[in-house]
Amino acid sequence: MIVALIGESCTGKSTLADRLQREKGATVFIGKDYLRMAKNEQEAAKLFTELLAKPTDQLLVYVISEDSQLHFLPEHAQRIIITADLATKKTRFSKRMNGQLPEPVCRMLERNHGLFDKEAAQLRIDTSFLSIEEAAEQLLQFLS
């Protein structure tokens, strides 16, 4: 099964992917991790596209934070949008940066907010007011 966790920065995608890796033995690709599959980007993209296109019983999770990565997803992929409100994302990002949120980062978060709102998905999880355990439970229930 191919699962795409799609969302902006600091919505909880990577944390949920880690959970799937630990609890379900998922193979996780984040962003451009696929580049490790070959010596050049074009060949790596081809191999990654082929990997995702093959039906599999193995759980493959692709964490996407840029709309330019959506083209890799085959039709049979389970698309899960992970969202959070802007204030939550700013708070989470500032924690990553020792309590500081530089103005360029703030503007980037504002500019990208809502990037995947119109993207089709089988499930949407808003992590604004959920613990990671609650979000993971929603995800695990959906996948079972």
N, C-alpha and C positions, 0 to 999 in steps of 0.2 A: 504494500500500500504506500502510495506517495502522499505525504501530508505537507502542505505549504502553510507555514505560519507567517502571515503577511501583516506588516504594520510599521509604523514610524518608530523612531528612536525612543527608548525608555517606556515601551508599552508592556514589556514582559515576555517578548518572543523567545529570546535566548534562554531565559530562566525556564520557560515551559519546555523548550527543546531539551534542555539538560535533564529535566524531569522525565521526559519520554525516553531519553537515552538510558537513564538509570533504571526506570521501572519497566520498560518494554523492550530494552535492548536495541533501540532505534539507532540507525546510522544518521548522523546529523551533518548537514552542510549549511554553513552560514555565509551569506553573501557570495563572495568570490572564492570560497574554499575550493571550488571545482578546478581552479587553476592548477592545483597540485596534481591533477590527473595527467598532465602532459607538459612538454617543454615549451609549447607556445600556446597563446590564448585561443587561437582559432581551433586547434586540435582539442584542447581541453574542453571548450564549449561544445564541440561535436560529440565528444565522449560522454559529457555530462547529459546532453540532450538525449542521447541513446540510452543511457542508464535510466533516466526518468521515464522514458517512453515504454520500457519493457514492463509488462505486468510482473509483479513479484509478491510473494508472501511476506517478504522482509519489510519492516517498517523503515521507510526512508523519509527523513524530515528535512525540508529546505526552508531556512529562515530568510525571509525577504524583507528588506527595508528600503529598497529603491524600486521604483516602477519599471526601470530598465531591465530588471531581472525577471519580470513576469513572463516574458516570452519563452522561458525554459519549461514552463509548466505544461504537461500534457493535459488533454481534456479529462482524463480519469483521475487527476490529482484532487485530493480533498483540500479545498481552499478555506482557510480559517483566518479571519481578520481579527487581529488583536489590537484593541484601541485603548486610549485613555484620554481624558480631557487635558487641555493644554496646561492648566495649572499643575496637575499631577505629573505630567512629563517634565515640566520645569523643575519641580521639587526633586524628582528622581535624578535628573541630570545634574543638578547642583550637588546632590549627595556624592555622585561619582567624582565631582571636582572639588572635594573638600569644602563644601558649603558655598562655593562661588559659582555664579552663572555668568560667564563673560557675555557681553553684549552681542558679539557675532554668533554665539551659540544660541542665545535667546532668539535672535532674528531667524536663524535657521529653523528652530523648532516652530516658530510662528509661521514661517513660509511653508513648511511641510505639513502643518496641521491639516488633517482631512484629506491627505493625499490618496488614501485608499477607500474613502467613503463610498464611492460609486462602483467599486470593484465587486463583481459577483462573488458570493461565498456561500458555502454550505453551513457555516457557523460564524457568528460574531461574538467575541468575548470582550466586554468593556472592563478593563482592570482598574478603572479609576477608584472604585470603592470595594474591590475584592482583595482578599489576601491571595498570595500566590497559591496557597493550598486550595482555596475556593475556585480559582481560575483553572488550576490543574484538574480538579474534580470535574468541572464542566467539560474540559477537553477530553479527559479519559472516558467519561460517560458517552460522549459523542462517538469516540473511536471504538467503543466496545460493541 
